[in-house]
Amino acid sequence: MDNRKLLVGGEWKEAEESFDVRSPYSGEIVASVQSAGPDTFEDAIAVAVQGAGKMRELPRFRIASGLRNISEGIASRADEITRTIALESGKPLSYARGEVQRGQATFAWAASEAERFGGEMVPLDTQANGKGKTGFSFRIPRGIVYGITPFNFPLNLVAHKVAPALASGNAVIIKPSRKTPITSLILGEIFLESGLPKEAFQVVPMDTKYIDRMHDDERVKLISFTGSDKVGWGLKAKSGKKAVSLELGGNAPVIVDETAKIDETVKRVTTGAFAFSGQVCISIQRVLLHEKIADEFTEKFVERANALKVGDPLEESTQLSVMIDEGAAKKAKSWVDEAVDGGAEALCGNERDGAMLSATILKNAHSEMKVVTDEIFAPVAVVETFSDFEEAVSLANESRYGLQAGVFTGDLGRAMFAAKNLEYGGVIVNDVPTFRVDNMPYGGVKDSGFGREGLRYAMEEMSEIRLVSFQ
């Protein structure tokens, strides 16, 4: 069995505790992983203080070179990382491979941003007392960034903490999900070959019971959290004056009007709803269909959902596999059963075998049902209808979440109306809300969090502006 230690100060260390990582598909132990307790966590922060000092003094070309080395290191171990993601998360190989490619791109983008990230000239003679003065601003790294990441993207969501933190001159400590820590530890191995200060990146899986120590530690300057809204807002409430960035959940809607190209749209919506068993915070959960095309679209949507190849995530042909564990699948099915008991109709799916939940499409779900109001984080989509486009936008806004929304339309005016009026951090026109390119600003409003990821935007979160005025 593979035994994995923690990365602290460039060394692989034993810790106070350990836990087993199991394949959600087979149940077999993938690895035993060390888990940080209070002493190891203190060591990690003490080392990160040194790393922050070294990163602050490191010239930009050195930082950029190190980030490119990490990108190339990911590429050189792509097959190994792809298989690891599939093993520990249950993500089908095709999606795991795509994640590895994105992780490589994220570090490459970070290298480019590190070379040009800066401030601006600030005109100070706009008022009489500024006559003869010149000003400029530049960015100062915060120091130590503490990143908390979920199970569903064990490489790229870690990359979206680590890459911008390093690119903006910080040190970073990562607490990966205990469900999927192995990929982040491999990233740690790659980091050690990058040429960047070894103290700048620590990987410390740990039990959540120890996280309060991080809230109270003034040496940690920013917490970057990706995960559920309940945990995220609770974390913020405990963080006092500490800077916090939250990328939380959603129940993403997609609007399809009567001018959309039905066949192409059904294909994209099927992927957007069921990729990685719906365990994506921008996975489609609500499908809002114009009444003129609702029957045709729904019939084709159900047909495609039923045709998905279900099976072992390590088989190339698999399109839909297990959820992260049986508990997650049970919870999702209970929500669907509750909706059906309340009058909703399951058009397909709603069959569970262990951690496997079949692709499920519901209709006639009421607005107060959990499958509509909350984030199910499962291969479940709810079909709704509308008669007027403005009504569809209003329906989409009837959510406490606001991460991303999709709109399929051939009408430019409607597209612009949606862009202006949808209460979401991102509006994706003629594609699914699941779309993301790693350099774009990404984040939500309402219960979906605040702050933005996407390299430059995260770098702004992870640094502070300093103004200089001189005469």
N, C-alpha and C positions, 0 to 999 in steps of 0.2 A: 504494500500500500504506500502511496505517495505521502510523505510527511512534509508539511510546509511550515516554515518559520516566518517570523515577522521581519520586515525591513525597517531598521532603525539605525540611522547614522551610517548608512552604507554597509551594514553588516546584517546577516541573517541570525535572528536571536530567538531563543526559547522564551516563553512567557509563562504567566501564572496558571493559565488554563489552556484547554484545547477543545475542539469540537470536530465532528465529522461532517463532511460535505457529501451529500448523496445525490445520485442521478434521480431527477424527478420521474424519469421514464422507467428505469429498471429497479430503482431502489437501492442499487449497489453503492458502496462507499467509493467515492472518487478520490478523496484525500482526507487526511487528518490535518487540521490547521491550528496553529497556535493562536490563542486569543489573549489580547492584552488586558491586564488588570491595572490597578492604580499605579504600581511602580513602573511598569513598562510604559504606560501612558505619560507619566512624568518624564521618563527618559526621552520619549519621542518629542515632547514639547521643548525640553532643554536643548536637544540636538537641533530642532527646527529654529530656535533662536539663533544659533550659530549659522545655520543655513541662510536665514533671512539676511543676516549681515553680509555674508559672502555674495549672495545674489544681488543685493543693492549696489555693490561695488563692481559687479561683473559688466564688462562692456557689451553693448548690444550685439555685436557680431559673434561674440562667444555664446550668448544666449541663443541666438538664431541658429548657430551651428549645432548646438546641443539638441535643440528641438528637431532639426532636420535629421540628426542621427537617430533620435527616437522614432521618427516616422519611418526611416529606412529599416530600423530594427524590427518594427512591427511587420513591415513587408517581408523581411527575411524569415520571419517565423509565422507567416500568415496561416499555413495549414495547421500548425500546432495550436495556435490561438483559436482558430475556427472550431476545431474539434473540442477544445476545452470549453468554449462557450456552449456548444451543443450538449456536452456531457453534464455540465453543472447547472444549466438553466433549462434544458429541454427545448431550446430554440432550434428549429430545423436548420440543417447545414446551409441551405441557400441564404437564409436570413442571417445566420451567423457569419457567413462569408462577407455579406454586404456590410455588416457591422465592422468587421476588421478593416475593410476598405475605407469606411468612414473614419475609423480611428486613425488610420494612417493619414488621411486628408486633414483631420483636425490638428494634428501636430505640424503638418506642413504649413497649413494656414497660420498657425501660431508663430512659426518661424518668420513668415513674411510680415505679420503684424508687429512682431518684436522689433523689426528693423525700421518701422515707420511710426510707431506709437509715440505720440508726443502731445505738446500743447499748442498754443497759438499766440500770435502777437495781439496785444490788447491795447486799443487806443485809449489813452488816459486824458488827452486834451479835449475831450468832449465837454468838459466843464472848466470854468475859469481857474479853479484851484489845481487843475491838472496841467496847466500850461508848462511846457518844457519837460514834461515827464514822459517816459516810455515804459510800457509794461509788456510782460510776456508771462505765459503760464507753462508749467510742465507737470508731468505726472510723477508722483512719489508712491512707491509700493507700500501697501499697508503693513506688511511684515509676515505674519503667519496666517495662512488660509487653512481652515479646517473644512474638508469636504466630506459630506455624508451622501452615499450613493445607494440606489436600490438594486434589485436583482435583475431587472429586465434588460439592461444594456451594460453588461459587466465590463466591457472595454470602453465604449464610446461615451457613456455618461461619466465614467471616471476621467476619461480624456478631457471632457469639457470642464472639469475642475482643475486638473493638473496642468494642461497646456496653457490656458490663459494666466494661471497663477505664476507659472515660471516665466512666461513671456513678459509679464509686467513686473518681474523682478522680485517675486515673493518666494518664500518657502511654503510647502504644502504638506499637510497630513491628510491621508485618506482613510476613512473608515468605510470599507466596502460592506455590502450586504453579507451577512453570514450564510446566506443561501448560495452566493456566487463570488467568493473571494479569490479564487485561484487565478482568474484572468488578471486581476489587478496585481497579484504577486508576480506574475510573469512580466507585466509592465514594469514592475520594480527592477527585475533582472535587466530588462532592456535599458532602463534609465541609468543603471550603474555603468553601462558602456558608452554613455552619451558624451562624457567629458564635462558635464555640469557638476557643481559641488555635490558631493555625496550626501551632505546634510540637508539638501534642499527638498528631498522627497522621502516621506515615511509612509509605509503601508501598515496599518495597525487594525486588523479586525478585532472587534471587541463587543462585549455584551452591552446592550443599551443602558443597563443599570449604572454604567460608569460615565455616561455622557454628561451628567450634571457637573462633573469636575471641569469639563471644557467650558461650560457656561460661566463658571466662576473664575476662570483663569484669564487675567488681563493680558497675558502674552499672546493669546489668540485674538486676532484683530477682526477677522471676518469668518462667518459661518456660511458656507454655500451648501444648501440642502436640496436634494431631489427626492421626492417621495410623496406620501399621502398628505392631504390637506390637514387632517386631524393632527398628525405628528408635527408637520411643519409649523402650523400656527402655535401649537403648544411650545415648540422649540423657541420660536420668536418671543413668546411671552416670558420665557425664562432668561432671555439673553441680555436684558438691560440695555446698556449703552453700546453693546457690541453690534457692529454692522452685520446684517443678515441678508442673504439673497435666497428666495424661495422659488423653486420650480416644482409646482404641485400638480394635482390631478386634474381630470376633466371628464366630461361625457360628451365628447365632440359631436356636433351636428354637421350634416351635409345637406344642403338644399339642392334639389334637382327640379328645374322648371320644365315646362313643356317644350322649350326650344333646345334642350340638351340632346346630344347624340346618345341615344339610349344604350346601344350595345357597348360602346366604348366606356360609358359611364358606369354601367353595371359591372364591368370587368374591374375598373379601378375601385369602386365601392366595395366589392367583395374582398379585394386585397386590403383595403383600408380598414375594414371591419374585423377581419379574421387573421391577419398576419400576426405571427407569434401568439396565437390564441387570444388576441385582443388585449394582451398585457402591455399596452403602450398608452401613455397618458394622453396621446392625441389619436387613439384608435376611435373609429366611427362607432358611436353608440346610438345616435338618433339619425334616421334617414327620413328627411322631409320631402315628400313627393307631391308634385302638382297633380290634382285629381284627374286630369286628362290622360296622364301617362302612368298613373299609380299601379293599375292592374298589370299592364305589360311589364313595367319595370320589376314589380314584385315577383311575378312569375319567373322572370329570367334570373333575378337575384337568388331566389330559392333554388333554382336549377344549378346555378354555379356553386352555391354553398354546399349542396349535396354532392357535387362532383369533386370537392377537395379531397386530395389524397391524404389519408390519415395514417399515422404510424410512427415508427422509430425516428427520432430527430437525427440520427446518424445515417439515415438513408437519404440519398440525394433526391429521390422523387417525393419525399414527404413535404406536404404543404401545411398540414395542421397536426400538431402533436400535443403533448401534455401541458397543463398549467404547472406553475412552480411547485405546487404540492396538492395533496388531496384536500386539505382544508380549504384552499382557495377555490377548488372546483365545487366542493360541497356548498360553500357560501353562495357562489354564483347561481348554482342550480336552485338553491332555496329561494333566491330572489325571483327567478323565473317561475318557479312553482307558485309562489305567492301571487305573482301577476296573473298567471293562468287561473288560479282560484278566484281572483277578483274580476275575471271577465276577459282578460287578454287571450289571444289565440297563438299558439306556437305553430308556425307554418313549417318548421323543420327543426331538427336537432332536439335539444333538451334531454340528451342521453348522457349519463356519466358512467365511466368505468375507472375507478380510482381517481387519479389526477387528470384523466382525459374527459373533457366536456366537448360534445359535438357542436359544430357551428349552428347557432340558434337564431332564428328570425321570428320576432313577435309582431303582431298587429293588434289594434284595439286596446293598447295599454293606456291607462288613464294617467293624467298629468301628475297625480300625487304618488304614483307607484315608484318604488326604489329603482326599477329598471329605467325610469325616465329621469328621476331627480338626482340620483347619486351616481358615482363612478363604479361600474360593475367590474371593470378590469378583467374581462373574460370574452370569449368568442360569442358575444350576444349583441344583436342589433335590433332596434325597435323601429318599425315603419309607421310613419304618420303621414297624413295628407293635408293639403292646403288648396285654397282656390285662388288666392291673391298673393303676389310676391311679397308685398309689405307684411301680410299676415305671416308668411313663412319666416321673415326676419324677426318678427315679434315672438313667434314660437321659439326660434333658436335662442333668443335672449332670455326666455323664461327658464333660466338656469342659474344656479349660484356659482357656476364655473365660467371661465372665459379664457381658455388657452388658445385653441385654434378652431376655426370653422371653415368648411368647404362650401363652394357654390358652383354648380354646373349650370351655365346659361349661355345662350347665343346672343343675348341682349346686353350691349355695352352699358346702357343706362342702368339696367338692373344690377350689373356687376358693380358699378360705381356706387349705387345706392347701398348695396350690401357692404362694400368696403367702408363706407362712412358710418353706417348705422349698426352693424354687428358689434356687440360688446365683447370683443375677443382681442387677444394680443396679436393674432395673425389671422388674416382672411385670405384663403387660398382659392383663387378663381380658376375654374375648370380643371381642378384636381382635388384630391381628398385632403382633409385636414391633417392626415398622417404625413404629408409631405414635409420634409425638412432638408435643407442644405446647411452644412455645418458652419458657414461663415455668416449666415443671416441672423438678425436679432430674433431671439426665441424666448418667449416667456408669456405669462398670463396676467389677467386682471381678476378682480373679485376673489373667490376662494381658490383660484388657480395660482395665486402667489403674486410676487412682485420682483422687480429686477429682471435683467435680461442675460441670457447666455448667447453664444455665437461669439467668436473669438474676441473681436475688438470690443464688443459690448460688455462681455464678461471682464475684460481687462480694465475697462472703466470702473466697473463695480469693485474690482480688486485693487484699485489705486485711488489716490486722492490728488486733487488739483492744488498746486502751489503757485501763487502769484508772486511775481517779482516786479517791483517798481523801482526805477532809478532815474536820476536827473543829471 
